[in-house]
Amino acid sequence: MDATDTAAPAAEPTVCPGCGSVLVAVPGLPDAHPGASAGCAGLFAVTVRGLREEAAQDARTAALLQLATDAYDAQHLRDGEPAAPAVRLCRWLERDLDPARAPSAADEVAAPGDLARPVRWTTTVADLAADLDVVDLPSLVRSWAAAVWSDWAPAHAALRAAADAAPSGRDTAGGRR
């Protein structure tokens, strides 16, 4: 019997329509996130699983999970979809708002929906997952969020205006990290 007769078929790569990550297609994964491939959404879920499990018991972990979710969501917006996750990144990174409080406050304003998404992303969840064995997850999430915010640079003026129009919601009882 030839070795090629028993070899598994080569896995087909897929490109995430949101962030552009090239990932192996995993049969049977649900399309869990609009704007993302099933593989990308699955990778994000696995990468932040520990944060999800600990978020209810620890405010810092909950904030880190929210920051990761906003970074992911900001990379996976569909055309014309309001850029609320990018507004939340602005409030977190430039306005020092605790990300655990940012979602409800930023969602209360009309986030811009006519912004062009970045064409290329500096860092994606695939990069985050690849570096987990050498860098701690909190550092990776913060770096990723900063890179995502930087990638939105052409839209910063509109995103900042939306962030400034949102109710304050500033967390004065304990900081953000």
N, C-alpha and C positions, 0 to 999 in steps of 0.2 A: 504494500500500500504506500502510495506517495504521500509525503508530508503535506502537500497542498490539498489532499483529499480530506484531511482531518482538521485543517486550520479553520479557525472561526473567520467568518467574513469580516473584512476590514470595516471598522466603524466609520460612519459617514460624519464628517464635520458639519456643523451648522454655524451660521453667523447670527448673533443676536441682533434683531432690528433696532434695538435701543442703544446699546453700548458698543456694539461691533465686536464683542468677544467671539472668538472662534472656539467652539466647544464641541465635544463629541455628542452626537445625538443619542439620547438614552430613550429607548422605546418605552412607552407607557407613562411617561411623566405628563402630568396635567399642565395645561396652559394656565399657570397660576397667577400671572401678572400681565395685564394688558401692556403692550409695548415691548415685552421681553420674550425671548424664546423660552421654551419649557426648560431647557437645560440651564439657561442663565438663572431663571427664577429658582430652580432647584438648587443650584450652587449657592445662591444667596441664602436660601433657607437653611442649608447645611452649615454654611459659614457662620451664621448668627444664631444657630440653635442654642448654644450655651448662654448667650445673652438673653434670649427669650425665656429660657428656663429660670434665670436668676432675676429677671427684671422686676417681678412682683415683690421681691424681698429686698431689693437694693436700688435706691434712687439713682445712684451714679450709673449703675448698669442699665437702668431704664433710659436714662438720658443718652447713653452711648448707643443703645439699640435704636432710639429715635433718630439720632444723628446718622447711623448707618442706613436706616430705612429712608430718610430724606435724601441721602446721597444716591442711593439706588433708584429711588423714584424720580429724582431729578435727571437721571441718565436714561430713564425709560418712559418719558412722556411721549404721548402720541401727538402728531401734528395738530395744532389748534387747541390742545388740552391746556387748561390754566396751569401756570408754572408755580403752583403753591409750594412744592418741595424745594424749588430753588429760592423762593422767598424765605422759607424757613431756614435754609442754609445761610442766607444773608443775615437773618436775625441771630442765628447762633454764632457765626464767625465774625461778623462785623458789629453787631449790636449787643453782644454778650448776653443773649437771652438763653436761658436753660432750654435745651431742645425738648425736654419732657413737657414744658409748658408752651412751646412754640406752635405745635400743630393747631390747637384750637384758636389761638390768637391770630395766626397767619391765615387760617382758613376763613376768618370773618371778613376779610377784605377781598375785593375782586383782584385776584392774581392775574397778571397779564397772560392772555391766551394766544396772542398773535406773534409770539417771539419765535425766531428761528432757533432750533436746538443746535448746539455745537455739532459740527460735522465729524469731529474726531475727539475722543476722550483720552486724556493723559493716563488715567488709571481706571480700571474697572474692577468688578468683584472677582474676576478671574485672577487679576494681579494680587488682590488681597488674599485670596485663597492660596495662591502659590507661595506667598511669603509668610504664611502662618507658622511654618516650622522654624523661622529664624527671627521673627519680630512679633512682639505681643499684640494681640488683637486691638486693645484700646489705641495704641499708637498707630496701627494700620488704619483703623477707622477714621481717626482724626486727620491723618495725612490724606486719605482718600477723599474725605469730605472737602478738605481744602483744595485738592486738585480739581474736584468736580466744580466747586465754586469758581475757581480760576478759569476753567474751561468755558464757563458762562460769561466771561468778560465782555463780549460784545453787547450783552443784554444787561450789564450791571446797573446802568442808570435806571432802567424801567423796573428792575427787581428791587433796587434800593428804594425807589419811590413807593412801591407797593409795601415794602417792609416798614417804611416810615409811616404809612397810612394805617397800618394794623394797630389794634389796641396794644397797649404796652405789655402787660403780662409778665413784666420783669420779675425774676426770682431774686429776692433780696435776702432769702433765708438759707444761705448755704452754698452759693456758688454753683458752677456748672460742671466742674470736673471732679 
